[in-house]
Amino acid sequence: MTSFVKPKIRRTNEPLNELGLARADYEGSMSTLCAGCGHDSVTAAIVRAFYELSIPPHRALKISGIGCSSKTTSYFMNDSHGANTVHGRMPSFATGALSANNDLATIGISGDGDSLSIGLGQMAHAMRRNVNMLYMLENNGVYGLTKGQFSASADLGSLPKKGDPNEFSPIDPVAFALSVGATFVARSFSGDRKQLVSLIKAGLKHKGFAMIDVISPCVSFNDHKGSTKSYAHTYEFYSKAVHADYIAPSQEIVAAYDEGEVMPVELHDGGYIQLRKIDADYDPTDRGAAFSRVMASDSANEILTGLLYIDESQPDLHETQNMEALPLNEIPYAELNPGAEALSALQAEFR
Amino acid sequence: MVMKPTDTSNPDYFHKVVDCQWACPAHTPVPNYIRLIAQGRYSDAYMVNRASNVFPGILGRVCDRPCEPACRRTRVEEKPVAICRLKRVAADHRYDIQDRLPKKPAQTNGKKIALIGAGPASFTVANDLAPLGYECTIFEKLDKPGGLMRSNIPAFRLPESVLMEELGYILDMGVELKLGTPVESMSALLKEGYDAVFVGTGAPKGKDLGLPGRQESDDNIHIGIDWLESVAFDHTDKIGEKVLIIGVGNTAMDCCRTSLRLGAKSVKVMARKPRAFFKASEWELEDAEEENVDIIVNHSPKAFVHENGKLTGMLFELMEYDVDAGGKITDQRVVGEEVIPCDDVILAIGQENAFPWIEADAGIEFDKWDVPLVDKTTFESTRKGVFFGGDSAFGPLNIIWAVEHGHQAAISIHNHCRGVPLTDRLPDGIKLSSAKMGMAEWRYSNAFDDSPRRQMQHVELVDRFMKLDTEVELGFSPEQIATEVQRCLNCDVHTVFDPPLCEECDACIDVCPVECLTITPNAETEGELRAALTASDDSVDQDLYVSAPLPLTGRVMIKDENICLHCGLCAERCPTSAWDMKEGVIEIAHAADQRELSEA
């Protein structure tokens, strides 16, 4: 018998969050991705992060473009708002949605194909405008839905399952994000649940554009020997620079502030991101230092992970543009639409 | 030192995961027969049952069902699978299976076995030994066979035809049954040249209550099991209008329900303690209460009240108890007294062994409570060649234990007669075979069905009191069967992990609906590993599975066997087949299998 449906089962003593919801209440439809896909792990991490933050699912927005990664918005939080948009155009959709309602916890899901080729311009402008969203870039180095052609993040010399090695220089999403002014830049791995959940929570609470580049191996087309995005390769070259924990306003910072190793960054909601530096010399609030550290690890074949750069001081798009703080759907209709006469009066000003 | 990988090659590891089978004294492979019922293979399901528990039709009605409280289903909802009722389904809907039973052998092996008492224990020994050529003779003091299954279990719970049919299967194997033949002297029997003697005489002595007034009102005070026997053999056919039953065990339930059928109008079951301390099974209490029996708690008997030599009531002390958080009584006091009027009292406060026919010099030793000294593995008494089983061995248990004692005693008798040491017994084995049929295809129904337990239909109250032997339970309807079988979680289809194949993609962990899997660095103690579990259950009934180190990171896969629902999604989502679902057949040896041991 085939089932392929994950049953909803309430265990006795199942833990519940502040809203009285169980983790399973944040799940979505059953994944139709290949068994073992890294994206499913990322989905599970997203589920856990939203559950632990006690975000009401109906106060969240999930959006995506096209590709294996973009399918995953169906696989979490069935009760949230969401849309699959046009290939590479998710950032525009997000910008529009957030302009109308800046109150939603917004998560955009994209992949290396969707973000680094057709959507590269879209992503760059969302970053430089500091749109208040978490952007997950599920990075596996190939176009899985079209049977495994190299994407723009494939490393030089990486071997495909069949055919010749990759001959083009890769785009590193982290270096790219740093160069165009993203205010929260992180990298992680689908196989490191603990780190990923912490980063997603911190990214959701960051005000402005947060990008997490997640190495998320493609089991079907890029998990062989010679691939630089396989599970085996990632586990081997994986390295942690900075760990980030989100501390809610209600919680106290437990660890003592110890210069050089633990460092709290205050957030707009009154909470903190507590940075625990595994690499003591590294300062994730210094953009120049972050850039050179990332470039150095790229040439050393090291997969540098953690919260690599954070700048909490920049205004987000909403603030820069003096947009209405109240979501449009909460403004009384008469105020939102003052009528034909008001429109005529406005137009008359320009005659 | 970190935790060693779990040894899953020990058959007990996976056996324990099948909670129902592990809890069954005879280790009936429950999920296996439920799958056969689901496929409409009722006769096959019956035969699978029969191999373990010998009396599926009988036990499908009156088993004490140790399997049901153990059922894994109770971890996700209140009610277990109706295992016992499904056993009855197999029995009710089977075809004639007589040609599949062992035949009477053409020649005997010349060995003679005496079996004393025609109850479930002796019949099981005969069932196991007669096909091997043993000449089995069962001695029974009453003029009908069945032991307590006939004398103590009322016919409205177990119809005589069901009892006789299953006993008949064994008699047809060439077993001699001597009815109305009590064994009055063990010493005399031992001189008759039997190669082995098996005592399966039960615990036939009901306890009495020596309170003031006992002698004076003797006519209306009855010992529960004796009274039930007298009803079963048509010696008693009426009782007073107001009846008190003392005690709340399963015998008390049979007594109160039988009273109602003999004309009692008001029946009260009197309990000394609160409901949490009752000995009766919950379902037997429910069945009695459905028949409007009053169960009255905190009444401790003090005296029998009588007038002019006739019982008129009973005096009780009203009790109050202090119960601690763990449910134990810490203190008790008497807060008053009450006389409850009645015409008859039935005492159902326990029963014990009695062997007035075993002489002190027969070489069979007893302890200070007159319970024989019996080896717990071989069931041999202190006299070589004399074996005990059923209630006669260790005091009152239930039918399914008697069956298991019978199986074990049969192995011992077989060894004894061949001169093989009694302790040379085949160990249990396990045969695992993959349940995979293709991509996400398994040869078991792995989808979780959240249907609640089906309710057994009963005969209307007015109808059931008209005749003493009207069976109350009607059996499951086809719709009920179809739903109930899907409630079984197939715990015997095991999650089997092959660490070298794992590439730590977390797919199994993410898909598990109960989060029973975790990949974590190994630790020194099981406690530390349990603390690392995503979903941890306080209960440590079940083992923690710890894998060998995983190839990529050296971490270990751990699995809490306690909360797994055997849905197979881990294996369905595993890209490398490191997880597989394998059906495990626990190989449990009976006397017939022992042959191989001696020949090997």
Contacts between the chains, C-beta under 8 A, distances in Angstrom:
chain1	res1	chain2	res2	distance
A	1	B	441	7.2
A	1	B	442	5.9
A	1	B	444	6.8
A	1	B	445	4.5
A	1	B	446	5.8
A	1	B	447	6.4
A	2	B	439	7.9
A	2	B	440	4.5
A	2	B	441	5.3
A	2	B	442	7.7
A	3	B	440	7.5
A	3	B	446	5.2
A	3	B	447	3.8
A	3	B	448	7.8
A	3	B	567	7.0
A	3	B	568	7.6
A	3	B	569	7.4
A	3	B	572	7.5
A	4	B	440	5.5
A	4	B	572	6.8
A	5	B	447	6.6
A	6	B	511	6.1
A	6	B	513	5.3
A	6	B	569	6.2
A	7	B	447	7.4
A	7	B	448	3.7
A	7	B	450	7.2
A	7	B	513	5.2
A	7	B	567	6.8
A	8	B	513	7.3
A	9	B	76	5.4
A	9	B	448	6.6
A	9	B	450	7.9
A	9	B	513	4.9
A	9	B	514	5.9
A	9	B	565	6.9
A	10	B	76	7.1
A	11	B	75	7.2
A	11	B	76	6.5
A	11	B	514	5.7
A	11	B	535	6.6
A	11	B	537	7.7
A	11	B	563	6.4
A	12	B	75	6.8
A	12	B	76	7.6
A	13	B	537	6.9
A	13	B	538	6.9
A	14	B	535	7.4
A	23	B	515	7.7
A	24	B	513	7.4
A	31	B	511	8.0
A	34	B	575	6.9
A	35	B	507	5.7
A	35	B	572	7.1
A	35	B	573	4.5
A	35	B	574	6.3
A	35	B	575	4.7
A	36	B	503	7.3
A	36	B	505	4.3
A	36	B	507	4.7
A	36	B	573	7.1
A	36	B	574	6.9
A	36	B	575	2.9
A	36	B	576	7.2
A	37	B	505	7.6
A	37	B	507	7.4
A	38	B	505	6.7
A	40	B	506	7.7
A	40	B	507	5.9
A	40	B	510	5.3
A	40	B	511	7.6
A	40	B	573	7.7
A	41	B	505	6.8
A	41	B	506	4.4
A	41	B	507	7.4
A	41	B	510	5.9
A	43	B	510	7.3
A	44	B	506	7.1
A	44	B	509	7.5
A	44	B	510	3.9
A	190	B	505	7.7
A	190	B	506	7.1
A	191	B	504	5.7
A	191	B	505	7.0
A	191	B	506	6.4
A	193	B	506	6.7
A	217	B	505	7.2
A	219	B	505	6.6
A	219	B	575	4.7
A	223	B	503	7.5
A	231	B	503	4.7
A	231	B	504	6.3
A	231	B	505	6.0
A	231	B	552	6.5
A	232	B	503	7.0
A	232	B	552	5.8
A	235	B	504	6.9
A	235	B	552	4.5
A	235	B	553	5.5
A	236	B	552	7.9
